[in-house]
Amino acid sequence: MATAARPGGPAGHVCGIDAAMSVIGGKWKVLILWALGERACRFGELRRRLPGVTEKVLASHLREMEEHGIVHREAHDEVPPRVVYSLTENGTSLNAALVPLGMWGRAHVLGIAA
C-alpha cells in the first residue's frame, strides 16, 4: 500500500519563499540581518541600531536566527561578559538575496530612484 506524500515538502513548506519566510518572518529579523550585514555588533549596539525593538524580542530573534544558522554568537570570556553577533556565510547569502527586495521597496514604496 502506497503512503501519501507530505503536502508541501519538508516542514510543510509549499515553496522556497515560504521556507525562507519561516526563517526571516516578522518585522525585526530582516532589520537584524541588515544591521549585522554592515558590521558585527554587541547586543546593546544592535538594540540601539534598531529603535523600538525590546530586549526580549531581540534576544529571542537572535537565538532563533542562531538556531537557523544565519547568525553567529561569539562569547568572550571576560568580565563583564562580551558577546558579539555576526552573520554566518548562510546569513550573508540570505542578506544578499534580500537586496533586490530592498531595491524594490525603495523604488515602489519609498519612491527613491535607484
A tleap script that builds the chain and sets N, CA, C and O, in Angstrom:
source leaprc.protein.ff14SB
mol = sequence {
  NMET ALA THR ALA ALA ARG PRO GLY GLY PRO
  ALA GLY HIE VAL CYS GLY ILE ASP ALA ALA
  MET SER VAL ILE GLY GLY LYS TRP LYS VAL
  LEU ILE LEU TRP ALA LEU GLY GLU ARG ALA
  CYS ARG PHE GLY GLU LEU ARG ARG ARG LEU
  PRO GLY VAL THR GLU LYS VAL LEU ALA SER
  HIE LEU ARG GLU MET GLU GLU HIE GLY ILE
  VAL HIE ARG GLU ALA HIE ASP GLU VAL PRO
  PRO ARG VAL VAL TYR SER LEU THR GLU ASN
  GLY THR SER LEU ASN ALA ALA LEU VAL PRO
  LEU GLY MET TRP GLY ARG ALA HIE VAL LEU
  GLY ILE ALA CALA
}
set mol.1.N position { 0.846 -1.182 0.000 }
set mol.1.CA position { 0.000 0.000 0.000 }
set mol.1.C position { 0.890 1.244 0.000 }
set mol.1.O position { 1.790 1.352 0.833 }
set mol.2.N position { 0.661 2.159 -0.896 }
set mol.2.CA position { 1.459 3.376 -1.013 }
set mol.2.C position { 1.025 4.383 0.042 }
set mol.2.O position { -0.153 4.481 0.387 }
set mol.3.N position { 2.001 5.127 0.546 }
set mol.3.CA position { 1.686 6.173 1.513 }
set mol.3.C position { 1.555 7.494 0.785 }
set mol.3.O position { 2.190 7.708 -0.247 }
set mol.4.N position { 0.743 8.365 1.312 }
set mol.4.CA position { 0.541 9.683 0.706 }
set mol.4.C position { 1.763 10.556 0.922 }
set mol.4.O position { 2.374 10.518 1.990 }
set mol.5.N position { 2.123 11.339 -0.079 }
set mol.5.CA position { 3.241 12.279 0.040 }
set mol.5.C position { 2.841 13.406 0.980 }
set mol.5.O position { 1.676 13.801 1.039 }
set mol.6.N position { 3.815 13.913 1.706 }
set mol.6.CA position { 3.550 15.060 2.582 }
set mol.6.C position { 3.287 16.286 1.734 }
set mol.6.O position { 4.080 16.612 0.851 }
set mol.7.N position { 2.179 16.970 1.992 }
set mol.7.CA position { 1.920 18.179 1.211 }
set mol.7.C position { 2.953 19.251 1.522 }
set mol.7.O position { 3.247 19.529 2.684 }
set mol.8.N position { 3.497 19.846 0.473 }
set mol.8.CA position { 4.361 20.989 0.656 }
set mol.8.C position { 5.806 20.699 0.979 }
set mol.8.O position { 6.533 21.634 1.315 }
set mol.9.N position { 6.264 19.487 0.902 }
set mol.9.CA position { 7.681 19.196 1.114 }
set mol.9.C position { 8.086 19.258 2.569 }
set mol.9.O position { 7.236 19.212 3.458 }
set mol.10.N position { 9.408 19.364 2.822 }
set mol.10.CA position { 9.912 19.363 4.202 }
set mol.10.C position { 9.265 20.452 5.053 }
set mol.10.O position { 9.110 21.592 4.614 }
set mol.11.N position { 8.897 20.092 6.252 }
set mol.11.CA position { 8.306 21.020 7.236 }
set mol.11.C position { 7.018 21.662 6.741 }
set mol.11.O position { 6.581 22.675 7.287 }
set mol.12.N position { 6.402 21.078 5.703 }
set mol.12.CA position { 5.132 21.587 5.211 }
set mol.12.C position { 5.216 22.832 4.355 }
set mol.12.O position { 4.182 23.436 4.070 }
set mol.13.N position { 6.407 23.246 3.930 }
set mol.13.CA position { 6.550 24.445 3.098 }
set mol.13.C position { 6.059 24.151 1.687 }
set mol.13.O position { 6.288 23.067 1.151 }
set mol.14.N position { 5.384 25.123 1.096 }
set mol.14.CA position { 4.850 24.938 -0.245 }
set mol.14.C position { 5.774 25.465 -1.340 }
set mol.14.O position { 5.634 25.093 -2.505 }
set mol.15.N position { 6.717 26.328 -0.969 }
set mol.15.CA position { 7.665 26.857 -1.956 }
set mol.15.C position { 8.879 27.425 -1.213 }
set mol.15.O position { 8.891 27.504 0.015 }
set mol.16.N position { 9.881 27.811 -1.972 }
set mol.16.CA position { 11.101 28.358 -1.377 }
set mol.16.C position { 10.874 29.654 -0.624 }
set mol.16.O position { 11.510 29.890 0.404 }
set mol.17.N position { 9.983 30.494 -1.113 }
set mol.17.CA position { 9.710 31.760 -0.428 }
set mol.17.C position { 9.061 31.480 0.924 }
set mol.17.O position { 9.391 32.120 1.923 }
set mol.18.N position { 8.147 30.532 0.951 }
set mol.18.CA position { 7.507 30.127 2.204 }
set mol.18.C position { 8.561 29.634 3.195 }
set mol.18.O position { 8.519 29.987 4.374 }
set mol.19.N position { 9.498 28.827 2.723 }
set mol.19.CA position { 10.560 28.304 3.587 }
set mol.19.C position { 11.445 29.438 4.106 }
set mol.19.O position { 11.779 29.470 5.290 }
set mol.20.N position { 11.825 30.368 3.228 }
set mol.20.CA position { 12.671 31.498 3.639 }
set mol.20.C position { 11.939 32.392 4.634 }
set mol.20.O position { 12.536 32.861 5.603 }
set mol.21.N position { 10.662 32.627 4.405 }
set mol.21.CA position { 9.895 33.492 5.304 }
set mol.21.C position { 9.755 32.878 6.690 }
set mol.21.O position { 9.600 33.601 7.675 }
set mol.22.N position { 9.808 31.556 6.777 }
set mol.22.CA position { 9.745 30.930 8.096 }
set mol.22.C position { 11.008 31.244 8.901 }
set mol.22.O position { 10.993 31.185 10.130 }
set mol.23.N position { 12.080 31.571 8.221 }
set mol.23.CA position { 13.348 31.916 8.873 }
set mol.23.C position { 13.433 33.408 9.177 }
set mol.23.O position { 13.971 33.789 10.217 }
set mol.24.N position { 12.915 34.260 8.293 }
set mol.24.CA position { 13.084 35.711 8.455 }
set mol.24.C position { 11.783 36.447 8.696 }
set mol.24.O position { 11.767 37.678 8.698 }
set mol.25.N position { 10.688 35.725 8.899 }
set mol.25.CA position { 9.383 36.357 9.071 }
set mol.25.C position { 9.359 37.317 10.254 }
set mol.25.O position { 10.085 37.135 11.231 }
set mol.26.N position { 8.531 38.323 10.157 }
set mol.26.CA position { 8.402 39.309 11.217 }
set mol.26.C position { 9.156 40.585 10.885 }
set mol.26.O position { 9.948 40.637 9.943 }
set mol.27.N position { 8.894 41.596 11.670 }
set mol.27.CA position { 9.473 42.915 11.416 }
set mol.27.C position { 10.965 42.987 11.702 }
set mol.27.O position { 11.698 43.623 10.945 }
set mol.28.N position { 11.435 42.357 12.763 }
set mol.28.CA position { 12.779 42.613 13.258 }
set mol.28.C position { 13.871 41.769 12.626 }
set mol.28.O position { 15.012 42.226 12.548 }
set mol.29.N position { 13.576 40.567 12.174 }
set mol.29.CA position { 14.643 39.688 11.687 }
set mol.29.C position { 15.362 40.252 10.468 }
set mol.29.O position { 16.588 40.172 10.390 }
set mol.30.N position { 14.629 40.818 9.521 }
set mol.30.CA position { 15.314 41.383 8.356 }
set mol.30.C position { 16.127 42.615 8.745 }
set mol.30.O position { 17.169 42.886 8.149 }
set mol.31.N position { 15.654 43.362 9.744 }
set mol.31.CA position { 16.420 44.526 10.199 }
set mol.31.C position { 17.675 44.089 10.958 }
set mol.31.O position { 18.706 44.757 10.883 }
set mol.32.N position { 17.596 42.982 11.682 }
set mol.32.CA position { 18.785 42.415 12.336 }
set mol.32.C position { 19.776 41.982 11.272 }
set mol.32.O position { 20.973 42.241 11.398 }
set mol.33.N position { 19.290 41.319 10.216 }
set mol.33.CA position { 20.162 40.920 9.102 }
set mol.33.C position { 20.838 42.139 8.482 }
set mol.33.O position { 22.039 42.117 8.211 }
set mol.34.N position { 20.065 43.201 8.258 }
set mol.34.CA position { 20.619 44.424 7.669 }
set mol.34.C position { 21.724 44.999 8.554 }
set mol.34.O position { 22.806 45.331 8.069 }
set mol.35.N position { 21.443 45.114 9.863 }
set mol.35.CA position { 22.420 45.707 10.783 }
set mol.35.C position { 23.682 44.862 10.867 }
set mol.35.O position { 24.790 45.398 10.832 }
set mol.36.N position { 23.526 43.541 10.978 }
set mol.36.CA position { 24.709 42.674 11.071 }
set mol.36.C position { 25.425 42.551 9.735 }
set mol.36.O position { 26.599 42.181 9.694 }
set mol.37.N position { 24.732 42.856 8.643 }
set mol.37.CA position { 25.369 42.870 7.332 }
set mol.37.C position { 26.347 44.018 7.192 }
set mol.37.O position { 27.311 43.933 6.430 }
set mol.38.N position { 26.101 45.093 7.929 }
set mol.38.CA position { 27.018 46.228 7.902 }
set mol.38.C position { 28.244 45.984 8.761 }
set mol.38.O position { 29.358 46.349 8.383 }
set mol.39.N position { 28.037 45.354 9.943 }
set mol.39.CA position { 29.171 45.017 10.813 }
set mol.39.C position { 28.682 44.164 11.975 }
set mol.39.O position { 27.502 44.182 12.327 }
set mol.40.N position { 29.607 43.419 12.559 }
set mol.40.CA position { 29.305 42.639 13.756 }
set mol.40.C position { 28.982 43.598 14.896 }
set mol.40.O position { 29.543 44.692 14.972 }
set mol.41.N position { 28.079 43.186 15.782 }
set mol.41.CA position { 27.632 44.072 16.864 }
set mol.41.C position { 27.484 43.316 18.170 }
set mol.41.O position { 27.185 42.123 18.193 }
set mol.42.N position { 27.700 44.040 19.249 }
set mol.42.CA position { 27.317 43.549 20.558 }
set mol.42.C position { 25.816 43.781 20.720 }
set mol.42.O position { 25.219 44.565 19.983 }
set mol.43.N position { 25.217 43.096 21.683 }
set mol.43.CA position { 23.774 43.163 21.888 }
set mol.43.C position { 23.284 44.599 22.065 }
set mol.43.O position { 22.330 45.012 21.405 }
set mol.44.N position { 23.919 45.350 22.938 }
set mol.44.CA position { 23.495 46.724 23.211 }
set mol.44.C position { 23.575 47.609 21.983 }
set mol.44.O position { 22.677 48.414 21.735 }
set mol.45.N position { 24.639 47.466 21.216 }
set mol.45.CA position { 24.784 48.262 19.988 }
set mol.45.C position { 23.696 47.898 18.997 }
set mol.45.O position { 23.113 48.772 18.355 }
set mol.46.N position { 23.423 46.610 18.872 }
set mol.46.CA position { 22.380 46.151 17.958 }
set mol.46.C position { 21.024 46.716 18.377 }
set mol.46.O position { 20.237 47.143 17.532 }
set mol.47.N position { 20.758 46.718 19.657 }
set mol.47.CA position { 19.490 47.259 20.160 }
set mol.47.C position { 19.381 48.758 19.853 }
set mol.47.O position { 18.308 49.234 19.481 }
set mol.48.N position { 20.477 49.499 20.006 }
set mol.48.CA position { 20.454 50.936 19.694 }
set mol.48.C position { 20.236 51.179 18.200 }
set mol.48.O position { 19.616 52.172 17.821 }
set mol.49.N position { 20.735 50.290 17.356 }
set mol.49.CA position { 20.593 50.451 15.906 }
set mol.49.C position { 19.188 50.113 15.422 }
set mol.49.O position { 18.825 50.420 14.286 }
set mol.50.N position { 18.386 49.470 16.304 }
set mol.50.CA position { 17.028 49.072 15.947 }
set mol.50.C position { 16.027 49.685 16.931 }
set mol.50.O position { 15.475 48.974 17.771 }
set mol.51.N position { 15.791 50.989 16.836 }
set mol.51.CA position { 14.890 51.641 17.785 }
set mol.51.C position { 13.516 50.981 17.773 }
set mol.51.O position { 12.931 50.731 16.719 }
set mol.52.N position { 13.020 50.709 18.972 }
set mol.52.CA position { 11.700 50.118 19.089 }
set mol.52.C position { 11.696 48.643 19.439 }
set mol.52.O position { 10.705 48.129 19.957 }
set mol.53.N position { 12.805 47.953 19.158 }
set mol.53.CA position { 12.854 46.525 19.498 }
set mol.53.C position { 13.093 46.389 21.001 }
set mol.53.O position { 13.892 47.126 21.579 }
set mol.54.N position { 12.396 45.444 21.626 }
set mol.54.CA position { 12.601 45.209 23.050 }
set mol.54.C position { 13.754 44.221 23.241 }
set mol.54.O position { 14.098 43.467 22.331 }
set mol.55.N position { 14.340 44.240 24.431 }
set mol.55.CA position { 15.428 43.295 24.730 }
set mol.55.C position { 14.957 41.862 24.571 }
set mol.55.O position { 15.670 41.022 24.021 }
set mol.56.N position { 13.752 41.585 25.053 }
set mol.56.CA position { 13.215 40.229 24.992 }
set mol.56.C position { 13.063 39.750 23.546 }
set mol.56.O position { 13.460 38.632 23.219 }
set mol.57.N position { 12.493 40.584 22.688 }
set mol.57.CA position { 12.297 40.218 21.285 }
set mol.57.C position { 13.636 40.069 20.584 }
set mol.57.O position { 13.834 39.115 19.832 }
set mol.58.N position { 14.557 40.996 20.816 }
set mol.58.CA position { 15.866 40.920 20.174 }
set mol.58.C position { 16.595 39.647 20.593 }
set mol.58.O position { 17.145 38.945 19.745 }
set mol.59.N position { 16.606 39.346 21.873 }
set mol.59.CA position { 17.269 38.127 22.354 }
set mol.59.C position { 16.634 36.886 21.750 }
set mol.59.O position { 17.337 35.963 21.337 }
set mol.60.N position { 15.320 36.859 21.698 }
set mol.60.CA position { 14.598 35.716 21.134 }
set mol.60.C position { 14.913 35.540 19.648 }
set mol.60.O position { 15.183 34.429 19.194 }
set mol.61.N position { 14.877 36.640 18.897 }
set mol.61.CA position { 15.163 36.572 17.463 }
set mol.61.C position { 16.609 36.159 17.197 }
set mol.61.O position { 16.870 35.355 16.302 }
set mol.62.N position { 17.535 36.698 17.957 }
set mol.62.CA position { 18.938 36.308 17.771 }
set mol.62.C position { 19.126 34.817 18.036 }
set mol.62.O position { 19.855 34.141 17.311 }
set mol.63.N position { 18.464 34.306 19.078 }
set mol.63.CA position { 18.543 32.873 19.386 }
set mol.63.C position { 17.979 32.032 18.232 }
set mol.63.O position { 18.589 31.045 17.822 }
set mol.64.N position { 16.811 32.430 17.714 }
set mol.64.CA position { 16.197 31.711 16.594 }
set mol.64.C position { 17.076 31.769 15.349 }
set mol.64.O position { 17.233 30.771 14.647 }
set mol.65.N position { 17.643 32.934 15.080 }
set mol.65.CA position { 18.488 33.088 13.900 }
set mol.65.C position { 19.765 32.277 14.045 }
set mol.65.O position { 20.294 31.765 13.058 }
set mol.66.N position { 20.262 32.159 15.269 }
set mol.66.CA position { 21.429 31.314 15.520 }
set mol.66.C position { 21.073 29.846 15.273 }
set mol.66.O position { 21.860 29.109 14.679 }
set mol.67.N position { 19.896 29.422 15.723 }
set mol.67.CA position { 19.437 28.043 15.502 }
set mol.67.C position { 19.280 27.739 14.019 }
set mol.67.O position { 19.500 26.604 13.595 }
set mol.68.N position { 18.901 28.743 13.221 }
set mol.68.CA position { 18.753 28.558 11.778 }
set mol.68.C position { 20.089 28.671 11.037 }
set mol.68.O position { 20.146 28.475 9.823 }
set mol.69.N position { 21.147 28.984 11.759 }
set mol.69.CA position { 22.468 29.043 11.144 }
set mol.69.C position { 22.748 30.291 10.347 }
set mol.69.O position { 23.597 30.277 9.456 }
set mol.70.N position { 22.036 31.398 10.652 }
set mol.70.CA position { 22.301 32.631 9.906 }
set mol.70.C position { 22.995 33.688 10.751 }
set mol.70.O position { 23.506 34.672 10.216 }
set mol.71.N position { 23.019 33.497 12.065 }
set mol.71.CA position { 23.720 34.405 12.971 }
set mol.71.C position { 24.699 33.594 13.815 }
set mol.71.O position { 24.382 32.503 14.290 }
set mol.72.N position { 25.891 34.152 13.988 }
set mol.72.CA position { 26.919 33.533 14.836 }
set mol.72.C position { 27.031 34.346 16.121 }
set mol.72.O position { 27.117 35.574 16.091 }
set mol.73.N position { 27.029 33.646 17.237 }
set mol.73.CA position { 27.164 34.280 18.553 }
set mol.73.C position { 28.525 33.898 19.110 }
set mol.73.O position { 28.816 32.717 19.301 }
set mol.74.N position { 29.363 34.901 19.370 }
set mol.74.CA position { 30.700 34.644 19.913 }
set mol.74.C position { 30.804 35.267 21.302 }
set mol.74.O position { 30.806 36.487 21.460 }
set mol.75.N position { 30.889 34.400 22.289 }
set mol.75.CA position { 31.007 34.852 23.677 }
set mol.75.C position { 32.479 34.911 24.054 }
set mol.75.O position { 33.213 33.938 23.879 }
set mol.76.N position { 32.905 36.054 24.571 }
set mol.76.CA position { 34.281 36.235 25.016 }
set mol.76.C position { 34.322 36.072 26.530 }
set mol.76.O position { 33.476 36.611 27.243 }
set mol.77.N position { 35.289 35.343 27.003 }
set mol.77.CA position { 35.418 35.064 28.438 }
set mol.77.C position { 36.081 36.255 29.122 }
set mol.77.O position { 37.284 36.256 29.381 }
set mol.78.N position { 35.261 37.269 29.408 }
set mol.78.CA position { 35.748 38.500 30.024 }
set mol.78.C position { 34.783 38.913 31.122 }
set mol.78.O position { 33.670 38.396 31.213 }
set mol.79.N position { 35.212 39.839 31.943 }
set mol.79.CA position { 34.331 40.421 32.948 }
set mol.79.C position { 34.275 41.922 32.681 }
set mol.79.O position { 35.318 42.572 32.746 }
set mol.80.N position { 33.104 42.513 32.382 }
set mol.80.CA position { 31.834 41.820 32.193 }
set mol.80.C position { 31.840 41.005 30.901 }
set mol.80.O position { 32.641 41.270 30.005 }
set mol.81.N position { 30.943 40.007 30.802 }
set mol.81.CA position { 30.913 39.171 29.595 }
set mol.81.C position { 30.655 40.000 28.347 }
set mol.81.O position { 29.869 40.947 28.364 }
set mol.82.N position { 31.318 39.635 27.281 }
set mol.82.CA position { 31.139 40.339 25.997 }
set mol.82.C position { 30.698 39.313 24.969 }
set mol.82.O position { 31.353 38.288 24.783 }
set mol.83.N position { 29.588 39.591 24.304 }
set mol.83.CA position { 29.066 38.716 23.263 }
set mol.83.C position { 28.940 39.531 21.988 }
set mol.83.O position { 28.361 40.618 21.991 }
set mol.84.N position { 29.483 39.005 20.899 }
set mol.84.CA position { 29.434 39.684 19.610 }
set mol.84.C position { 28.642 38.815 18.637 }
set mol.84.O position { 28.867 37.610 18.526 }
set mol.85.N position { 27.712 39.457 17.937 }
set mol.85.CA position { 26.895 38.765 16.942 }
set mol.85.C position { 27.360 39.170 15.552 }
set mol.85.O position { 27.683 40.331 15.305 }
set mol.86.N position { 27.389 38.199 14.652 }
set mol.86.CA position { 27.760 38.454 13.264 }
set mol.86.C position { 26.967 37.501 12.378 }
set mol.86.O position { 26.319 36.576 12.868 }
set mol.87.N position { 27.024 37.735 11.077 }
set mol.87.CA position { 26.354 36.848 10.137 }
set mol.87.C position { 27.249 35.669 9.799 }
set mol.87.O position { 28.467 35.811 9.691 }
set mol.88.N position { 26.643 34.516 9.635 }
set mol.88.CA position { 27.355 33.356 9.120 }
set mol.88.C position { 27.396 33.481 7.600 }
set mol.88.O position { 26.867 34.441 7.041 }
set mol.89.N position { 28.015 32.527 6.940 }
set mol.89.CA position { 28.024 32.514 5.475 }
set mol.89.C position { 26.585 32.417 4.949 }
set mol.89.O position { 26.233 33.071 3.968 }
set mol.90.N position { 25.758 31.597 5.608 }
set mol.90.CA position { 24.348 31.496 5.201 }
set mol.90.C position { 23.616 32.814 5.433 }
set mol.90.O position { 22.777 33.203 4.621 }
set mol.91.N position { 23.921 33.501 6.522 }
set mol.91.CA position { 23.306 34.796 6.796 }
set mol.91.C position { 23.699 35.836 5.761 }
set mol.91.O position { 22.871 36.640 5.333 }
set mol.92.N position { 24.959 35.819 5.362 }
set mol.92.CA position { 25.440 36.750 4.334 }
set mol.92.C position { 24.753 36.478 2.999 }
set mol.92.O position { 24.366 37.414 2.299 }
set mol.93.N position { 24.598 35.199 2.640 }
set mol.93.CA position { 23.933 34.875 1.372 }
set mol.93.C position { 22.448 35.234 1.434 }
set mol.93.O position { 21.877 35.667 0.434 }
set mol.94.N position { 21.821 35.060 2.594 }
set mol.94.CA position { 20.423 35.458 2.761 }
set mol.94.C position { 20.291 36.974 2.635 }
set mol.94.O position { 19.362 37.464 1.993 }
set mol.95.N position { 21.203 37.708 3.236 }
set mol.95.CA position { 21.195 39.170 3.125 }
set mol.95.C position { 21.325 39.593 1.661 }
set mol.95.O position { 20.633 40.506 1.211 }
set mol.96.N position { 22.211 38.927 0.924 }
set mol.96.CA position { 22.390 39.245 -0.496 }
set mol.96.C position { 21.107 38.960 -1.280 }
set mol.96.O position { 20.774 39.687 -2.216 }
set mol.97.N position { 20.394 37.910 -0.897 }
set mol.97.CA position { 19.136 37.581 -1.576 }
set mol.97.C position { 18.067 38.633 -1.318 }
set mol.97.O position { 17.143 38.781 -2.118 }
set mol.98.N position { 18.179 39.370 -0.209 }
set mol.98.CA position { 17.197 40.394 0.129 }
set mol.98.C position { 17.465 41.739 -0.558 }
set mol.98.O position { 16.609 42.623 -0.538 }
set mol.99.N position { 18.641 41.895 -1.162 }
set mol.99.CA position { 18.990 43.163 -1.823 }
set mol.99.C position { 17.961 43.560 -2.888 }
set mol.99.O position { 17.521 44.709 -2.893 }
set mol.100.N position { 17.559 42.652 -3.790 }
set mol.100.CA position { 16.548 43.053 -4.780 }
set mol.100.C position { 15.221 43.460 -4.142 }
set mol.100.O position { 14.545 44.355 -4.650 }
set mol.101.N position { 14.844 42.829 -3.056 }
set mol.101.CA position { 13.619 43.200 -2.357 }
set mol.101.C position { 13.739 44.619 -1.796 }
set mol.101.O position { 12.795 45.405 -1.876 }
set mol.102.N position { 14.903 44.939 -1.231 }
set mol.102.CA position { 15.144 46.288 -0.721 }
set mol.102.C position { 15.102 47.328 -1.828 }
set mol.102.O position { 14.577 48.425 -1.641 }
set mol.103.N position { 15.662 46.976 -2.987 }
set mol.103.CA position { 15.638 47.898 -4.132 }
set mol.103.C position { 14.204 48.132 -4.601 }
set mol.103.O position { 13.831 49.253 -4.948 }
set mol.104.N position { 13.409 47.071 -4.607 }
set mol.104.CA position { 12.006 47.203 -4.992 }
set mol.104.C position { 11.280 48.126 -4.012 }
set mol.104.O position { 10.514 48.996 -4.428 }
set mol.105.N position { 11.517 47.940 -2.732 }
set mol.105.CA position { 10.884 48.774 -1.713 }
set mol.105.C position { 11.255 50.236 -1.844 }
set mol.105.O position { 10.410 51.122 -1.711 }
set mol.106.N position { 12.553 50.482 -2.111 }
set mol.106.CA position { 12.991 51.871 -2.287 }
set mol.106.C position { 12.293 52.517 -3.484 }
set mol.106.O position { 11.849 53.662 -3.400 }
set mol.107.N position { 12.196 51.786 -4.596 }
set mol.107.CA position { 11.629 52.340 -5.812 }
set mol.107.C position { 10.101 52.452 -5.750 }
set mol.107.O position { 9.538 53.471 -6.150 }
set mol.108.N position { 9.437 51.415 -5.255 }
set mol.108.CA position { 7.975 51.358 -5.368 }
set mol.108.C position { 7.217 51.791 -4.110 }
set mol.108.O position { 6.035 52.123 -4.193 }
set mol.109.N position { 7.861 51.794 -2.978 }
set mol.109.CA position { 7.186 52.208 -1.754 }
set mol.109.C position { 7.705 53.567 -1.291 }
set mol.109.O position { 6.924 54.461 -0.965 }
set mol.110.N position { 9.036 53.714 -1.264 }
set mol.110.CA position { 9.629 54.975 -0.801 }
set mol.110.C position { 9.765 56.012 -1.918 }
set mol.110.O position { 9.951 57.198 -1.647 }
set mol.111.N position { 9.671 55.566 -3.170 }
set mol.111.CA position { 9.773 56.486 -4.298 }
set mol.111.C position { 11.168 57.027 -4.514 }
set mol.111.O position { 11.332 58.134 -5.028 }
set mol.112.N position { 12.186 56.253 -4.126 }
set mol.112.CA position { 13.581 56.678 -4.295 }
set mol.112.C position { 14.147 55.992 -5.529 }
set mol.112.O position { 14.144 54.764 -5.617 }
set mol.113.N position { 14.633 56.780 -6.482 }
set mol.113.CA position { 15.201 56.231 -7.715 }
set mol.113.C position { 16.482 55.480 -7.408 }
set mol.113.O position { 17.231 55.837 -6.499 }
set mol.114.N position { 16.718 54.434 -8.184 }
set mol.114.CA position { 17.916 53.602 -7.985 }
set mol.114.C position { 19.178 54.354 -8.290 }
set mol.114.O position { 20.271 53.800 -8.174 }
savepdb mol mol.pdb
quit
